[in-house]
């Protein structure tokens, strides 16, 4: 299955972004309000300059305390993004996420942010694909 199919199957295809100079507390508000785990950091709203997750915020809270909430997002965002395109295979995306130990991957094409896939999205797609294969095999066996 391709990332393109995963994006089409998502009930909410919105990608939430935040400017690098915004406060971490603003990012936390976006995450909580929208019940999401990651916000893409983007100076112009169309390119992915970084990513900030709940985990990033919690780690910094543990180290620095609540003062980090007044710091700019750029201080704590992941700058070395691992991205995919709509034409990438879900299995390859799952492997990258597993190896990199992250749960969100921006979908970027021609330098522009076109979506985001989560580990849950990819696992759901894989399970759906396996269920279809199982049903097809059972149908072939019954037809024999």
C-alpha angles and dihedrals in degrees: 000000000000127000087243090066091048091052091050092051095053115107091214117034095177118130114205116215135186132192118253092240094053117110120261088238089062090052090049090052091052091049094049097042093050096036092234132135102219141034122200114232110225132163093203103025093244105067127061109235095164145327133242122199136189087252091056091054095045092049091052092045088055092051103036106017127227093322089084089070089073093051124096118268091238089070094065106023122112105249100184098073125194106210139174138202131234089258095057119111117251091228091057091048091050090051092051091049093048094047093044093044095229132124106207130059125185116226108224131180127177088355092302127116109241101167148321131247126202131209087250092054092052095045091049090051092048092050091049091051092049091050091053091049091049092051091048092050092048089050091051092049093049091048093057 
